[in-house]
C-alpha cells in the first residue's frame, strides 16, 4: 500500500491520528487531527509533537514516550490538550509502537478522540443530578433537591431520617451552606459515639471546678456553633435525661454549662439525624414525644441505595474521579460485568459501602478499568436474584446507563405500564419499546 492510499484511509477516520519518529518529530497528521487541534497538517509535520499537541501530560508523562520505552500500548487515556486558539479540549488517547520490517522500533502512533460533546453531556447530567456534593437522579432525591433551598432559608429545625451511609450529613451541610448562616460555624456532634455524661459536657460545656478534672472553663458545642448550625447525628441514641435538657434549648433557646449558675442564650440552628424510626421510639417510650415534635418541624427521609439503583453509575463515576485525584491513578471506568454485580448487590452499607468497594478496587487495579477480580470477595458471595430488580445489559456508556436506569425507574413507578412510562418520558410507545429491547430491561 503506497503513501497516498494510507493518507486517504487515515483521513477517512473520525479520530485524530499522528505518527512520530524516535526524536518526536511528527511524520503524519490526518484531517481529524487538524480539526481537533486547529493545526494544519503542513504546519504540524516536522514539528515536535509536544509543540503541536500541547497536552497536560506532554512535559511530565508523555504517552507516546511511555509506550515506546515500555512497548506497552495505552488505551483510552483521558487527557486535556490546548488547541491552536488556546482552548482546552478533553480527549482520550491510545498509543502504539511503530516497527520497521526488521522489527526495530522507529517511532510511535497516537490516536485521539474529541470528548467535548461527551463532557458537555456529562456536565449537563451532573448539573441536573447534583446539589452541593450530593449526586442523585432518583425521583425522591430530586424532589428533596427541589425544596432544599426553601428548607435552608427557613431557619427551621430539620430532622433527617435514613439508614446509615445514605449521606445524611451531606444534606445537613448542604442546608447550612444554602442558609443565611453559611458564613458562621457548622459544628458536628455524633451523639452515638459518646457516653451520656461526656456527651452532656460536649454539648453544653462546663466551668472550672464543675468536676474533679475541670481545671478550666470549656465551651461546649452549643457555644462553638453560636450564630451557626449544630448538626446532631444519631439523635435517637441519647438518653431520656439528656433529651429533657435538649428540649429546653429548643423551647427556650437557653442552656446552662455544667457547674454554672448562670443561663446562656443560644442562637443556633439545629439539624438532627438518625438511622432509627423516632416515631416508633416514641411509641415504645424511649424517646420523648415533645422532643420529637420539636425536632420534626421539617423532615427529610432518605431512601437506601437499594431503592435508588439508578444512582449507582453516577456514584461510581464520582468515586472514580475522586480516587483518581487522591491516589494519582488513571482509572477510566468499570467493566460491564462489574456494573452488573453492583446493580444486583443489596448494599446494606449504602453509599458508604459503594465508596469503600471502589476504593478497594483502586488498590488492586493496575490498569485503566476495574474488573471483577478487583472487587471484595464479599460482593461475589452476596449476589442472588432479587425480586422486582431490573436487569440492565449491554450499556455502552455512562449516558446509556443513565438513560436505561431512568427508564427502569419510571417503569417501576408505573408498575410496568408502558403507555404511562412513555408519556412521562415524552416519547412514543414504539420508541420506548425499542429502548427497552436495546438495553435488555426486564422487571422481574
C-alpha positions in Angstrom: 0.0 0.0 0.0 1.5 3.4 -1.0 1.5 6.6 1.0 -1.4 8.1 -1.0 -3.6 5.1 -0.1 -2.5 5.4 3.6 -3.3 9.1 3.7 -6.8 8.5 2.2 -7.5 5.8 4.8 -6.3 7.9 7.7 -8.3 11.0 6.5 -11.5 8.9 6.5 -11.2 8.2 10.2 -13.1 10.3 12.7 -10.4 10.1 15.3 -7.2 12.1 15.1 -4.1 10.2 14.2 -0.5 11.3 14.1 2.9 9.4 14.0 6.3 10.4 15.3 9.8 9.2 14.8 12.3 8.4 17.6 13.1 12.1 18.0 9.4 13.0 18.5 9.1 14.7 15.1 5.6 14.4 13.5 5.7 12.3 10.4 1.9 12.2 9.5 -1.1 14.1 10.7 -4.7 13.3 9.5 -7.7 15.6 8.8 -9.4 14.7 12.1 -6.2 15.7 14.0 -6.3 19.1 12.1 -9.9 19.6 13.1 -9.4 18.8 16.8 -6.2 20.7 17.3 -6.8 23.5 14.9 -3.3 23.0 13.4 -3.0 22.3 9.7 -1.1 19.2 8.5 1.6 21.2 6.7 2.2 23.2 9.9 2.4 20.1 12.1 4.6 17.8 10.0 8.2 18.1 11.0 7.5 19.8 14.3 7.9 18.2 17.8 4.7 16.5 18.9 4.7 18.4 22.2 4.8 21.8 20.4 1.7 20.9 18.4 -0.3 18.7 20.8 0.2 20.8 23.9 -1.3 18.2 26.2 -1.3 18.4 30.0 1.0 15.3 30.2 3.5 16.3 27.5 6.3 17.5 29.7 5.8 15.1 32.6 4.4 11.8 31.4 4.3 11.8 27.6 2.1 8.9 26.5 4.0 8.1 23.3 7.3 8.1 25.1 5.9 5.7 27.8 4.7 3.4 25.0 7.9 3.4 23.1 10.0 2.9 26.2 7.8 0.1 27.7 6.5 -1.4 24.5 3.0 -1.4 26.1 0.0 0.2 24.5 -2.1 2.8 26.2 -5.9 2.6 25.6 -8.4 5.4 26.1 -6.3 7.6 28.5 -8.3 10.8 29.3 -6.2 14.0 29.0 -6.6 17.6 28.1 -4.9 19.5 25.2 -4.8 23.1 24.2 -5.9 23.8 20.6 -4.5 26.5 18.3 -6.8 29.1 19.9 -5.7 28.2 23.4 -9.0 26.5 24.3 -8.9 23.3 26.4 -10.2 20.2 24.7 -10.9 17.0 26.6 -9.7 13.9 24.6 -9.0 10.3 25.1 -5.8 8.9 23.6 -4.4 5.5 22.6 -0.8 4.8 21.7 1.2 2.0 20.0 4.8 1.4 18.8 5.8 1.5 15.2 8.3 -1.1 13.9 10.2 -1.5 10.6 10.5 -4.7 8.6 13.4 -5.8 10.8 11.2 -5.4 14.0 13.2 -2.3 15.1 11.3 0.5 16.8 11.2 3.5 14.5 8.6 5.6 16.3 5.1 5.7 17.7 1.5 6.3 16.7 -1.2 8.1 18.7 -4.9 8.2 18.1 -7.2 10.6 19.9 -10.9 11.2 20.2 -12.6 14.6 21.0 -14.6 14.2 24.2 -16.0 17.7 24.2 -19.6 16.6 23.5 -19.4 13.7 25.9 -18.0 16.1 28.6 -20.8 18.6 27.9 -23.5 15.9 28.3 -21.8 14.6 31.4 -21.8 18.1 32.9 -25.5 18.5 32.0 -26.3 15.3 33.7 -24.3 16.2 36.8 -25.7 19.7 37.0 -29.1 18.2 36.8 -28.5 15.5 39.3 -26.3 17.2 41.9 -26.9 19.6 44.8 -23.7 20.6 46.7 -21.8 17.3 47.0 -25.0 15.1 46.7 -25.3 13.1 43.5 -28.6 11.5 42.6 -31.1 11.1 39.7 -33.5 9.3 41.9 -37.1 10.7 41.8 -37.4 11.0 45.6 -34.0 12.7 46.0 -34.8 15.0 43.1 -37.9 16.2 45.0 -35.7 16.9 48.0 -33.3 18.9 45.8 -36.3 21.0 44.7 -37.2 22.1 48.2 -33.7 22.1 49.8 -33.2 25.9 49.2 -36.6 26.6 50.8 -35.7 24.4 53.8 -32.3 26.1 54.1 -33.6 29.7 54.2 -36.5 28.9 56.6 -34.1 28.5 59.6 -36.4 25.8 61.0 -35.2 22.8 62.9 -34.7 19.8 60.5 -34.8 16.1 61.1 -33.1 13.8 58.6 -34.0 10.1 58.7 -32.4 7.4 56.7 -30.2 4.3 57.1 -26.5 4.6 57.9 -24.4 5.5 54.9 -27.1 7.3 52.9 -25.5 10.8 53.1 -27.4 12.4 56.0 -24.5 14.7 56.9 -24.1 15.8 53.2 -27.7 17.0 53.3 -27.2 18.7 56.6 -24.1 20.5 55.3 -25.9 21.5 52.1 -28.7 23.0 54.2 -26.2 25.0 56.2 -24.3 26.2 53.1 -27.6 27.4 51.4 -28.8 29.2 54.5 -28.2 32.7 55.9 -25.9 31.1 58.5 -23.4 29.8 55.9 -20.7 32.3 57.0 -20.9 31.1 60.6 -19.7 27.8 62.1 -21.1 24.4 61.2 -20.5 22.0 64.2 -21.0 18.3 64.1 -21.7 16.1 67.1 -22.1 12.3 66.9 -24.5 11.6 69.7 -24.0 7.8 69.4 -20.2 7.9 69.8 -20.0 9.3 73.4 -21.4 8.1 76.8 -24.2 10.2 78.2 -22.0 12.1 80.8 -19.4 13.0 78.2 -22.0 14.0 75.6 -23.6 16.4 78.0 -20.3 18.2 78.7 -19.5 18.2 75.0 -22.8 19.8 74.1 -23.2 22.3 76.9 -19.6 22.8 78.1 -18.5 23.2 81.8 -16.9 25.7 84.1 -13.8 25.4 86.2 -14.4 23.1 89.2 -17.6 21.5 87.9 -15.9 18.2 88.5 -12.5 16.9 89.6 -10.7 17.2 86.3 -12.3 20.5 85.3 -9.2 22.7 85.6 -10.6 25.5 83.5 -13.7 26.6 81.7 -14.5 24.7 78.5 -17.1 25.9 75.9 -19.5 23.3 74.6 -20.6 22.7 71.0 -23.6 24.9 71.5 -21.3 27.8 72.3 -18.9 27.0 69.4 -21.9 26.9 67.0 -23.3 30.2 68.2 -24.8 32.0 65.2 -24.3 29.0 63.0 -25.6 25.4 62.7 -25.3 22.4 65.1 -25.7 19.0 63.5 -26.7 16.3 66.0 -26.0 13.0 64.3 -27.6 9.8 65.7 -30.0 11.8 67.8 -32.0 8.6 68.6 -29.2 7.3 70.8 -29.3 10.0 73.5 -30.8 9.1 76.9 -34.1 10.4 78.2 -32.3 12.6 80.8 -30.4 14.4 78.1 -33.5 14.6 75.9 -35.0 16.9 78.6 -32.1 19.3 78.5 -32.0 19.3 74.7 -35.8 20.0 74.7 -35.2 23.1 76.9 -32.7 24.5 74.4 -35.1 24.0 71.6 -38.0 25.6 73.5 -36.4 28.3 75.5 -33.2 29.0 73.4 -31.1 28.8 76.5 -28.9 26.3 78.4 -26.5 26.1 81.4 -22.9 24.7 81.2 -22.2 22.0 83.8 -21.5 23.6 87.2 -22.7 27.0 86.1 -25.3 29.1 87.9 -26.0 31.5 85.0 -28.0 30.8 81.9 -26.6 31.3 78.4 -28.7 32.3 75.4 -28.4 30.2 72.3 -28.8 31.5 68.7 -28.2 28.4 66.6 -30.0 26.2 64.1 -30.3 22.5 64.9 -30.3 19.8 62.3 -30.7 16.3 63.7 -30.2 13.0 62.0 -31.0 9.4 62.9 -30.9 5.9 61.3 -33.8 4.9 63.6 -37.5 5.5 63.3 -38.0 8.1 66.0 -41.8 7.9 65.9 -41.5 4.2 66.7 -39.2 5.0 69.6 -41.8 7.4 70.8 -44.4 4.7 70.7 -42.1 2.4 72.8 -41.5 5.2 75.3 -37.7 5.5 74.7 -37.9 8.9 73.0 -39.8 11.9 74.3 -42.8 12.8 72.2 -42.4 16.6 72.9 -38.8 16.5 71.8 -39.7 14.5 68.7 -42.2 17.2 67.6 -39.7 19.9 68.3 -37.1 18.2 66.1 -39.6 17.2 63.4 -40.5 20.7 62.1 -39.2 19.7 58.7 -38.4 16.1 58.0 -36.3 14.7 55.2 -36.4 10.9 54.6 -33.5 9.4 52.6 -34.1 6.1 50.8 -31.4 3.4 50.9 -29.2 2.8 47.9 -31.1 -0.4 47.1 -34.1 1.8 46.3 -32.2 4.2 44.2 -30.1 1.9 42.0 -30.2 4.3 39.1 -27.7 6.4 41.1 -25.1 3.6 41.1 -23.5 4.5 37.7 -23.3 8.2 38.7 -21.9 7.5 42.1 -19.3 5.1 40.7 -18.1 7.7 38.2 -17.9 10.3 41.0 -15.8 8.0 43.2 -13.5 7.1 40.3 -12.8 10.8 39.8 -12.3 11.3 43.5 -9.9 8.4 43.9 -8.0 9.2 40.7 -7.3 12.6 42.2 -6.4 11.3 45.7 -4.4 8.3 44.6 -2.7 9.6 41.4 -4.2 6.9 39.2 -5.8 7.0 35.7 -8.6 4.5 36.0 -11.3 5.3 33.4 -14.3 3.2 34.3 -15.6 -0.2 35.5 -16.4 -3.2 33.2 -19.9 -4.1 32.3 -19.7 -7.2 34.4 -18.7 -5.1 37.5 -21.6 -2.8 36.9 -23.9 -5.8 36.6 -22.7 -7.1 40.0 -23.1 -3.7 41.7 -26.6 -3.2 40.3 -27.5 -6.6 41.8 -25.8 -6.1 45.2 -28.0 -5.4 48.2 -25.8 -2.6 49.7 -26.6 -2.9 53.4 -24.0 -0.2 53.9 -25.5 2.1 51.3 -23.4 4.8 49.6 -20.6 4.5 52.1 -20.3 0.8 51.2 -20.2 1.6 47.5 -17.4 4.1 48.1 -15.4 1.5 50.1 -15.9 -1.0 47.3 -14.5 1.4 44.7 -11.6 2.3 46.9 -10.8 -1.4 47.5 -10.8 -1.9 43.7 -8.4 1.1 43.2 -5.9 -0.6 45.5 -5.9 -3.7 43.3 -6.4 -2.3 39.8 -3.2 -1.7 37.8 -4.9 -1.0 34.5 -7.4 1.6 33.3 -10.6 -0.4 34.0 -11.9 -2.0 37.2 -12.7 -5.7 36.7 -14.5 -8.3 38.8 -11.2 -9.6 40.3 -10.6 -6.2 41.8 -13.9 -6.3 43.9 -14.0 -7.5 47.5 -14.9 -11.2 47.6 -18.0 -10.5 49.7 -19.6 -8.8 46.7 -19.5 -12.0 44.7 -20.7 -14.1 47.6 -23.7 -11.7 48.3 -25.2 -11.7 44.9 -28.6 -13.5 44.5 -31.6 -12.9 42.3 -33.8 -10.2 43.8 -37.5 -9.7 43.3 -38.5 -6.6 41.5 -35.0 -5.7 40.3 -34.3 -4.6 36.8 -31.5 -6.4 34.9 -29.7 -4.0 32.7 -27.4 -5.4 30.0 -25.2 -4.1 27.2 -24.8 -0.5 28.2 -22.1 1.1 26.1 -21.5 4.3 28.0 -22.4 6.2 31.3 -25.0 8.1 29.3 -26.6 4.8 28.1 -26.5 3.6 31.7 -28.2 6.8 32.9 -30.9 6.5 30.2 -31.6 2.8 31.0 -31.8 3.5 34.7 -34.2 6.4 34.2 -36.5 4.2 32.0 -36.3 1.5 34.6 -37.2 3.9 37.4 -40.3 5.2 35.6 -41.4 1.8 34.5 -41.3 0.7 38.2 -43.2 3.8 39.3 -46.0 2.9 36.8 -45.9 -0.8 37.6 -44.6 -1.7 34.1 -47.3 0.3 32.3 -45.6 1.3 29.0 -48.1 3.9 27.9 -47.8 5.9 31.2 -44.0 5.5 31.1 -43.7 6.7 27.5 -46.0 9.7 28.3 -43.8 10.7 31.3 -40.6 10.4 29.2 -42.2 12.4 26.4 -41.6 9.7 23.8 -44.0 7.4 21.9 -44.6 3.7 22.9 -42.6 2.4 19.9 -39.5 4.3 20.9 -39.9 3.2 24.4 -40.2 -0.5 23.3 -37.1 -0.1 21.1 -35.1 1.3 24.1 -36.3 -1.4 26.4 -35.2 -4.0 23.9 -31.9 -2.2 23.3 -30.9 -2.1 27.0 -32.4 -5.5 27.8 -34.5 -4.1 30.6 -36.7 -6.6 32.4 -38.7 -6.1 35.6 -38.8 -9.5 37.3 
